[in-house]
Amino acid sequence: MGKSQASEPSTLWRNWRERVDLDEYDARFEQMAAAGQDVHGEADFIESLVPSLELDAAACRMLDAGCGTGRVAVELSNRGYPVVAIDNDVDMLKRGEAKSPSVKWELGDVTRTSLGGPFDIAYLVGNVLVYVEPTRRHLVISNIVRSLVPGGLLVCGTGFAPAFSLDGYDDWCRRAGLRLFDRYSTWGREPFLPGGDYAVSIHRLPNLT
């Protein structure tokens, strides 16, 4: 595991972690998979965007920002994509690292840690922004954009919370130089309807030419 400077988590995140047993958290997805349920909808969605970049798997560099225990990062790595996964929670990262040594695991704060790269696709899965300190949420976007290649994609699936709205998210992306590419209401590509409480958004960083 790479070592970077982590930061104090938000109150909302601390409250969530106090309630959650990580063994049970991981076991839930394992049980769903064993029952035949699809637990890789996010990975399928992200992989479906690769042809638009005209890259093959080995050349499409991905960043999992706020990776948790690494369910999506591990799946994409198993499919042949080079993945860097970063999170502020060392216990979750240790679990991810135990699942897959092929992912590059990094301890850090997605609002300010240098993310490396450059990356062709960066993604935020699992309401990452909701758990960031409200006054720092916009910094996640600007920090990620610094690690994207021209033409690269930012994919974000999130619900909304106080002081955080879809319009606000789009404004952060616009200010960071991103343009909306597409949007859905689910990872299964159900159409997004105005007023929805969850969105999967794809923004692109324009090419230099």
ChimeraX attribute file (.defattr): number of C-alpha atoms within 10 A of each C-alpha:
attribute: neighborCount
match mode: 1-to-1
recipient: residues
	/A:1	16
	/A:2	9
	/A:3	10
	/A:4	15
	/A:5	12
	/A:6	17
	/A:7	15
	/A:8	11
	/A:9	15
	/A:10	15
	/A:11	12
	/A:12	13
	/A:13	16
	/A:14	12
	/A:15	12
	/A:16	12
	/A:17	12
	/A:18	8
	/A:19	8
	/A:20	10
	/A:21	11
	/A:22	14
	/A:23	9
	/A:24	10
	/A:25	11
	/A:26	14
	/A:27	12
	/A:28	12
	/A:29	16
	/A:30	13
	/A:31	12
	/A:32	12
	/A:33	13
	/A:34	11
	/A:35	9
	/A:36	8
	/A:37	11
	/A:38	12
	/A:39	17
	/A:40	15
	/A:41	14
	/A:42	24
	/A:43	19
	/A:44	16
	/A:45	16
	/A:46	20
	/A:47	16
	/A:48	10
	/A:49	15
	/A:50	17
	/A:51	11
	/A:52	9
	/A:53	13
	/A:54	10
	/A:55	13
	/A:56	12
	/A:57	17
	/A:58	11
	/A:59	14
	/A:60	20
	/A:61	21
	/A:62	27
	/A:63	27
	/A:64	23
	/A:65	27
	/A:66	27
	/A:67	27
	/A:68	24
	/A:69	24
	/A:70	26
	/A:71	20
	/A:72	24
	/A:73	30
	/A:74	22
	/A:75	19
	/A:76	23
	/A:77	21
	/A:78	14
	/A:79	13
	/A:80	14
	/A:81	21
	/A:82	20
	/A:83	26
	/A:84	23
	/A:85	29
	/A:86	28
	/A:87	23
	/A:88	23
	/A:89	22
	/A:90	18
	/A:91	12
	/A:92	16
	/A:93	23
	/A:94	16
	/A:95	17
	/A:96	23
	/A:97	19
	/A:98	10
	/A:99	14
	/A:100	17
	/A:101	12
	/A:102	16
	/A:103	23
	/A:104	18
	/A:105	24
	/A:106	25
	/A:107	23
	/A:108	24
	/A:109	23
	/A:110	26
	/A:111	20
	/A:112	16
	/A:113	19
	/A:114	15
	/A:115	24
	/A:116	12
	/A:117	17
	/A:118	18
	/A:119	25
	/A:120	23
	/A:121	26
	/A:122	26
	/A:123	24
	/A:124	22
	/A:125	21
	/A:126	16
	/A:127	16
	/A:128	22
	/A:129	26
	/A:130	19
	/A:131	19
	/A:132	22
	/A:133	16
	/A:134	15
	/A:135	9
	/A:136	14
	/A:137	20
	/A:138	21
	/A:139	16
	/A:140	22
	/A:141	23
	/A:142	20
	/A:143	17
	/A:144	25
	/A:145	24
	/A:146	15
	/A:147	19
	/A:148	24
	/A:149	19
	/A:150	16
	/A:151	17
	/A:152	23
	/A:153	29
	/A:154	27
	/A:155	23
	/A:156	22
	/A:157	22
	/A:158	21
	/A:159	19
	/A:160	16
	/A:161	14
	/A:162	7
	/A:163	10
	/A:164	16
	/A:165	14
	/A:166	19
	/A:167	9
	/A:168	12
	/A:169	18
	/A:170	16
	/A:171	14
	/A:172	18
	/A:173	22
	/A:174	16
	/A:175	13
	/A:176	18
	/A:177	15
	/A:178	23
	/A:179	17
	/A:180	15
	/A:181	13
	/A:182	12
	/A:183	20
	/A:184	18
	/A:185	20
	/A:186	18
	/A:187	19
	/A:188	12
	/A:189	12
	/A:190	12
	/A:191	12
	/A:192	17
	/A:193	12
	/A:194	9
	/A:195	7
	/A:196	12
	/A:197	14
	/A:198	18
	/A:199	22
	/A:200	24
	/A:201	24
	/A:202	22
	/A:203	21
	/A:204	23
	/A:205	22
	/A:206	14
	/A:207	9
	/A:208	7
	/A:209	5
